[in-house]
Amino acid sequence: MIKARVTVTLKNGVLDPQGKAIEGALGSLGFEGVGQVRQGKVFDLELDGADKAKAEAELKAMCEKLLANTVIENYTIAIA
């Protein structure tokens, strides 16, 4: 069993309205000095097998086909 984490974030230059809303809410709650909040997504996955190279290739395919919109998002893969 291979455990992996995929983190998906918006590319630099892509407007992040959710990040801006969070930034504003944090300020309203009294948290000062917070800026440039960017929101992302995290996927924790478990894959059958023990071949890390195969798992990484499968995870990349998952990201390219479903987990990330590669036009506006970047992704990173971490295998434990």
C-alpha positions as CSV (number, residue, x, y, z in Angstrom):
1,M,0.0,0.0,0.0
2,I,1.4,3.4,-1.0
3,K,0.1,6.6,0.6
4,A,0.3,9.8,-1.3
5,R,-0.7,13.4,-1.0
6,V,-1.6,15.6,-4.0
7,T,-1.7,19.4,-3.4
8,V,-3.4,21.5,-6.0
9,T,-3.0,25.3,-6.0
10,L,-3.8,28.1,-8.5
11,K,-1.0,29.2,-10.7
12,N,0.5,32.6,-10.0
13,G,-1.4,35.4,-11.7
14,V,-4.8,33.5,-11.5
15,L,-7.4,35.4,-9.6
16,D,-8.3,33.6,-6.3
17,P,-11.6,35.1,-5.0
18,Q,-11.9,32.5,-2.2
19,G,-8.4,33.4,-1.0
20,K,-9.4,37.1,-1.0
21,A,-12.6,36.3,0.9
22,I,-10.6,34.3,3.5
23,E,-8.1,37.2,3.7
24,G,-10.9,39.6,4.4
25,A,-12.5,37.4,7.0
26,L,-9.3,36.9,8.9
27,G,-8.9,40.7,9.0
28,S,-12.5,41.0,10.3
29,L,-11.7,38.5,13.0
30,G,-8.8,40.6,14.2
31,F,-5.9,38.8,12.6
32,E,-3.6,41.6,11.4
33,G,-0.8,41.5,8.9
34,V,-2.2,38.6,6.9
35,G,-1.9,39.1,3.1
36,Q,-1.8,37.2,-0.2
37,V,-4.0,34.3,1.0
38,R,-4.2,31.6,-1.7
39,Q,-6.6,28.6,-1.3
40,G,-5.8,25.2,-2.6
41,K,-7.0,21.6,-2.4
42,V,-5.3,18.5,-0.8
43,F,-6.1,14.9,-1.8
44,D,-4.8,12.0,0.4
45,L,-4.8,8.7,-1.5
46,E,-3.9,5.1,-0.9
47,L,-2.8,3.0,-3.8
48,D,-2.4,-0.7,-4.0
49,G,1.0,-2.1,-4.7
50,A,4.6,-1.2,-3.7
51,D,6.0,0.2,-6.9
52,K,6.6,4.0,-6.2
53,A,7.5,4.8,-9.8
54,K,4.3,3.2,-11.0
55,A,2.3,5.0,-8.3
56,E,3.8,8.3,-9.2
57,A,2.9,7.8,-12.9
58,E,-0.7,6.9,-12.0
59,L,-1.0,9.9,-9.7
60,K,0.3,12.2,-12.4
61,A,-2.3,10.8,-14.8
62,M,-5.0,11.3,-12.1
63,C,-3.9,15.0,-11.7
64,E,-3.8,15.6,-15.5
65,K,-7.2,14.0,-16.1
66,L,-9.3,14.9,-13.0
67,L,-7.7,16.3,-9.8
68,A,-6.2,19.5,-11.3
69,N,-7.3,21.9,-14.1
70,T,-3.8,22.3,-15.5
71,V,-4.7,25.4,-17.4
72,I,-5.0,27.4,-14.2
73,E,-3.7,25.0,-11.4
74,N,-0.4,23.5,-10.4
75,Y,0.0,20.3,-8.5
76,T,2.6,18.5,-6.4
77,I,2.7,14.9,-5.5
78,A,4.3,13.5,-2.3
79,I,4.6,9.8,-1.7
80,A,5.1,8.6,1.8
